């Protein structure tokens, strides 16, 4: 795999683009912290961008299937560069509306870019290399997040906010150059094989009867919503902690700690899986996520706040690969595409709900009480799901052969 030039192009491009993405995200948080006093309004602005991405999702999927993947990657990558210009105008004019335009345009570009990238990876590596490639792609994206957020924290201390967005533009420009270098085989025969392997033209509705037949997949799918309480509130929590501690640099430190812990978790879980069952891993780290939220009661303490995010990062680093293994091995392969598309849409909707709820709760009851509410909800849901699994005798272990429809 490492002799494949496309692999190196995709991974290096992801690293560069990730640096641009996360320096921009830190810039967004800093701008909103300066201009928008209400946490709920901050959440609404973030949600508007996510909603735009959800609405254009079905169209994006159709365009990607009917067009050359490289073309979609190039156009959406160029769209990212244009969207950053909107944010530079927002900073220059102090206008929130230009920031809203930025949020919408960047999410529209992402709605086309990321599915196209996922569709491109199977075209540049062999089937046997897909798992390894996806793993490396996830780790490179995490490395970009760690480096990008830490770098952004330093830049905010010594330079202006605009400099973060100039860095983003240069990064996205570098991504375009690497994308041009891709050599993708998109012959009609290849596309035809992909379509034949997923019979039926139905949408998400066909997934529901299948989920009823595979309770382990259904249970795991519902459990993946537990980390979204933390993930959906992540950025607003970081803003509030930064304000509470009166420190701009703590943002980068938090993102770096969480990202490093996440990468460690993805490595350590392979060794944990040799001693623990899949169900034990999933439920144990779901409980850990709930306790990590409760640690943020002490968010005024820099050490404990960073510790809470590090614990969370390690827990989700163990949780998500385990959940993904259950999905891949127990869900019938003929429904993988529709199932993962449904899962992506579900997570985006829940993410929006959590984001808006976080903004409202931060305004109404404050950070400390909000994390207590989220922590109690996470621990309660995990306990309920554990009891349900025992009562219904649902097996989450993935040692059995992949389930297939007869």
N, C-alpha and C positions, 0 to 999 in steps of 0.2 A: 504493500500500500504506500509506503514511504517513498517509492520510486515514481509514484504518480504525481506529475507536476500539478494537476488539478487539485489534488489534496492539499498541497502546500499553498496554492493560490487561495483556496477557500479559507483555510485556517489563518493565514497571515492577513487576508482581507477582513476576516471576522475580528481579529485582534485590533486592527486599525479602526474599523468601524465602531467596535465596542468602546474604544477610547473616546471617540467623538460622541457617541451616544451618552455615555455616563458623565463626561464633563458638561454636556448640555443639560442633563437632568439635575446635576448639582446647581448649575446656573439657574434653572427654572425655580428650584426651591429657594434660592437666595433672592431672586426677583420677587416671588410671591411673598416671602417673609418681609420684604421691605415695603411692598405696595398694598398688600391685602391683609387687613387685620383679622378678618373672620376665617376660622378654620373650615366652616361649612362652605364658604364661597371658594376657598382654595380647592376643596373636594369637588365642587361643581365644575370648576374649570378643567380639572383633570378628567372628570367623568365625561365631559363634552367630547374630548379627544377620543376616549375609549369608545363612546357611542358611535362616533363617525366610523371607527374601525370595524365595529360589529355590523353596522348597516351595509358597509361596502363589501363585507366578507364573502357573501354568495357570488357577487359579481366578480370579485377578485379570483375566486376559485375557477369560475368559468373562463375568464380571460387567460389564466395561467395554463389551463388544459388545452386551450385552442391556439396558444401562441408559443413562440420559442422562449424557453426559460431565460436564456441569456438576455434577450431583448427586454423582458419584464424586469429582470434584475438591474439592467442599465437605466431604464426609464425611472423606476422607483428610486434607485440610488441618486439619480439627478434630482428627483423631487425632494429628497432629503436636504440637499444643498440649498434648494430654493426656500424650503421651509425655515431654515436657520436664518435666512435674510429677514424673514418676518420678525424673528425674535430680536435681531439687531435694531430693527425699526422700533419695536416695543421699548427697548431700553433707551433709545435716543429720544423718543417722544413721551415716555412714561405711560403709554396707553396699554390698558389691560386687554382691549379688543384685539390688538395686534398679537398679543400673547395667545389669545383664544384661536386666532388664525393659525398661529404656529402649532398649537396643540392638535388642531384638526388636520392640518396638512401633513404633519410628521406621522400621525396615526394612519392616515390614508396611504402614505408611502409604505409604512410598515405592514399594512394589511396585504399589500401586494408582494413586498420583498421577502418576508419570512416564509410564507407558504411556497413561493417560487424557489427559495433556497432549499427547503426541505424536499421539494420535488426534483431538484437538481442533483442532490447528493447521490441518490440511487443510479443516476446516469453517469457518474464519474468514478464510482467504485463498484467492485463486485459484491454480490449479495452476501457472501461470507464475511465481507469487511464492513458491512453496514453498522453493526453494533459497535465495533471499534471506532469507526469514523464518527458516529453520533456521540460517543463518549468523549472523544477528543474535542469535538466541536463544542460540547457543553462546557468542558473544562477551560478551553480557550476563551469562551464568552465570559466565564467567571473570572478568569485572570484579567481580562479587559476591564471588568467591573471594579475589581480590586485596585488595579493600577490607575484607572481613570478617575475614580472617586478620590483616591489619595492625592493624585496630581491636582485635581480640581481644588481640593482643600488648601493645598500649598499656594496655588495661583491666586485664590481669593484673599489670601493673607498679604501677598506682595504685589499683585497686579489688579487690574480692573475686571468687572464682570464681563465686559465685552470681549476680553481676551479669551474667555472660555468658549465663546461661540465662534471666534475666529479659528480656534483649535478644532472645533467640530467641523467647520467647513473644510479645512485642510485634510482632516481625517476622512471625511466622506469623499473628497476628491481622490485621495489615495485608494479608497475602495473601488471607485470607478475604474481607475487604471488597472487594478488587479482583476476586476470583472471582465474587462476587455481582453485580458490574457487567457481567459478560460477557453478550453476547447471541449465542447459538449456535443456528443452524438445524439441528435434528436431526430433520427429517422422515423418515418411513419410506422415501420414494423415494430419498433420498440414501444411506441405509444399504443399500438393496437394490442400488444401483449398485456400491457398494464390494464387496459380497459376490460379485456376478456377475463382477467384474473379476479375482477370484482363484479360478478354478475348482478343484474338488476339495476334499474335506474332510479330507485327510490331514494328519498332523502333520510333525514334524521328519524322519521317515524318508524322506519324498519328496524331501528336499533332497539326500541323499547321491548318488543316481544323477545328479542335475543337476551336482553339484560335480565328478564324474568327467568329465563332458562339457566342463567349463570349467576346465581346469587353471590358468589365470591367476587365477581367483577363488579356487580352492583354495590356490594358493601364497600369495596375498595374505592369505587368512584365517589361514593358519598363521603367517605373518610378523607379523601383528598381535599374536600372543602374546608376541613379544620385548619390547615396551615394558611388558607386564604384570609382568615381573620387577621393574621399577623401580616401577611404579604400585602393585602389590600390596604392596610393602614400604615404600611412601612414609611412612605415618604412624609406623610403628615406627622407621624411619630418623630421622625428625624428632625423636622422643622421645630416641633414643640420642645424637644430635648435641647436643640441648639439655642432656642430662646430661653429656656429654663436655666441653662448653664452659661448663657451669654458668650457662646463660643461658635464661631463660624467653622473652625477647623474640625470640630467634633463630628460633623457630617461625614467627612472623608474617612475619619477613624472608624466610625460605626460601619460604613459600607465595606471598608477594608477588612475589619474583624469578621463580619458576617460572611464575606466572600471566601476568605481563607478557611474559616471553619467549615463552610459548605464543601470546599474541595477536599478537605481532610475527611469529612464524613463520607463522601463518595468512594474514597479509598478504603477506609476502615470497615465500611459495611460489608465488603467482600469477605473479610475475616470473621466478622460477627455472624454472618450467615452460615458459617461452618459449624457453629455451636448452637445458634438459636433458630427456631422455626420462623417461617415468613410471617405468620400471624403475630408471633411474639415481638418481632422487630417492628412491625407496623404499629401495634398498639403501644408498645413501650415508648417509641419516639413521638407518638401523638400526645401521650401524657407529658413528655419532656417539653413539647411545644407550648402546652398550656402553662407549665411552670415557668417557662422563659418569659411569658407575658406577665406573670405575676411579679417577676423580679423587677420589672419596670416601675413598680411602685416606688422604687428608690432611684428614679430617673435623674434626680438632681445630683446624684453622685456619678462622676464621669466613669469611674472604674466599673461600678455595677451596671450602668447603662450599656457600656461596651460589652460587658460579660453577658448580659441578657441577649444581645444580638448575636454574639458568638455562639452561645448555647443553642439559639434558634437555628443559626446557620448549620451547625453540626447535625442537629436533629433532622432538618429537611434534607440535608445531604445524604442521610441514611434512609429517610422516609420515602422520598420520591423515586429513587432507583428501585426500591422494593415494590412500590405500587406499580411502576411501569412494567416490572417483570411479571406481575400478576396479570396485567392487561394483555401483554404480548403472548403469554403462554396459555391463558385460559379463555381468552376471547377468540372465536373462530376467525381464521385468517381472512376469509372472504368478506368479513365485515370490519376489518381493521381501519380502512380509510374512513368510512362513515362514522365509526365509533370515535376515532381520534378527532375528527372534525367536530362531532357533537360535544366531546369533552372540552375542546378548545372554546367553543361558543359558550358552554355552560360556565366555564371558569371566568370568562370575560364578563358575563352578566353578574355573577356573584361578586366579582371584583368591584364592579360599579356599585352594587348595593352596599358592600362593606365600606367602600371609599366614602360614599355619601353619609352612611351611618357614623363613620369615624369623625367626619367633619362636624356633624350635628352634636355628637356626644362630647367632643372636645370643647365646643362652645357652651354646652349645657352643664356638664359635670366636671370637666377638666381631665387632664392626662391621667393622674393617679387612679381616679375612680373608673375611668374608661378601661384601663388595662385590667383592673379587677373584674369588670363585667366580661371582657373578652376571655380572660383566663378561666373564669368560672364556666363560661359557655363551652370553651374548648374541653375542659376536663369533664364536664357533665356529658357532652356529646360522646366523647371517647368511652366513658363508662357505659352509657346506654348502648352504643354499638357493640361493645365487648359482651354485654349481657345478651344482646340479640344474637350475636354470633354463637355463643354457647347454647342458647335455647334452640336455635335452628340448626345446630350442628354444621355450620358452614366452614369448609376447609379452605384456608387461604394459601396453603403450601403449594409450591409450584414445581414439585418434583415429578408430578404426573406428566404424561405426554400431552402435547398441545391438543386442546379440544377442537373438534371439527364437526360440522353439521353433516349428518348422513345424507 
